[in-house]
Amino acid sequence: MNTPNDRFPMSAEREWQAQEHALRCERAGAPLGAENARVGAYRLIARALRHPPLEPLPADFAAQVAARAQAAAEADDRLERLLQQLLSGGLLLAAAVVVATYGAQWLPAFTALLPAPGGDAGAWLALGAAGVALSWLGNRALERYVHLQPA
């Protein structure tokens, strides 16, 4: 049980007395009477501590609990994945219906956004592709160099 606390002498002393009274009553086998609720609660705690559980936990109790938790999480993941796939399929179907219905009206607006065939767009596109290719090659070379270095 607790020991009296010097920081809170009045409340700690009352707690200590309640615990000791409950322990004495429980040892004496006195029936639960009209004592206050705190003493009654301490008597229940003392009784529970005196009588250990009927059967001990199995040696692999933690592994069993972890396996159950993992199975529950996987079941939740499967349901969530199914719902996400259904939602994605519904959105794709709705997008296909909208494009099929209104696509003919949108096509002229999108073709107007494209650059003219004889402009500088081809040169800028080639320059951008070259930059991406050089960046990718540089990263690959750096990864290979780092893996070849001794640790």
N, C-alpha and C positions, 0 to 999 in steps of 0.2 A: 504494500500500500504506500501511501505518501508519508513523508516526514514533514514536520512543520516548517514553513518557509518564513525566514526572518523579514523578507521584504513586505509581506502582507500578513502580519501576525494575527489579526483578528479573524479573517476569513480562513486562513490556512489552519488555524487552531480548531475552528469549528469543523472543517473538513476532516482533520485528523481525528477529532473526537467521534464524528459520525462513522468514519471507517473502523475505528477501534470498537465502537459499540456494536456495529454490524458484525464484526468478526467474533466478538464475545457471544453475541446472541446465536450466531450460526454454529459456533463450537458447542454451545450448550444445548443446541437442538430445539431452541424455543421456536414456537410457531410464529409465522409472520403475523405481526399484530398491527396495532394502530400507530406504529412509529412513523416518522415522517417519510416522504417519498425518497429522500436522499439515502437514508439508512436502508430502506427496502432495496434500493438499487444496488447499494454496496453489498447487501446480503446475497443478492443474486450473483454478483460478480464473485464473491468469496465461494459460493456453492459451485459455480462453474469452474473455478480454478482448482477446487478440491477434487472434482471428479473429471478425469481426462476423457477425451472422446472415446467412444466405444471401440472403434477400429482405427488403427493408424493409417495415415495416408500412404498410398503405394510409393515405391521407390521412384517410379518414373512419372509421378504426378505432374511435375512441371512440363514434361514432354507431352503428356496427354492434353494438358490445357493448351499448350502452344499449338498442337496439331488441330484441336477443335477451333481455335481462333483462326488459324490459317485456312481451314476448310470454310468457315463462315465468311472470311474475307474474299476467298475465291468465288464463292457463290454470289456474293454481292457484286463482284467485278463482272461476272458473266451476265448478270441481269443488266448492269449498267452498260456494258458493251452492246447488248442486244437492243436496248432502248436508244443508244446513240446511233446504231446502224439503221434502225427504223426511222429515226428523225432525219438522218442524212438522206436516206432514200426518199422520204417524203418531200424534203426540200429540193432534191434533184428532179423529182417528178414535177413539182410545181414550177421549177425553173424551165423545164422542157415544155410544159404547157404554155407558159407565158411567151417563150421564144417562138413557139409554133404559131401562137395566135397573133402576136404583135411584131414578129421579126421582120416582116416585109416593110413595115413602116419605119423601123429603126435602121435598116441597112443603108439607105442613102445618108443618114446622119453620120454613121460610122465611116463610110468611105470618104466623106468630106474631111474627116479628121486625119486621114492618111496623107503623108507628104507626096508631093508631085514626083513622078518617076525620074525626072532629069535633075533633081536637086542634089544637095550635099548630104542627104540622109544616108546614102550608101557608104560614103567615106566615114561618117561618124559611127555607123554601125560596125564597120570593119575595125575601126580604132578601138571601140569598146570591146569587141570580141578579142582583139589582140591583148588588151589590158587584162581581161579575165583569164586568158590562156597563160600569160606570163605570171600572173599571181598564183595560179594553180600550180604551174611548174616550179615556181620558187618555193612554195609550201611543200611540195613533194620532195624536192631536193633537200630542204631543211630537215624534214622528218627523217630522211634516209641518213643524213649526216649525224643527227642526234642519236639515232639507233646504232650507228657504227662506233660511236665514242665509248671507251670503256667507263664503267660506272665507278 
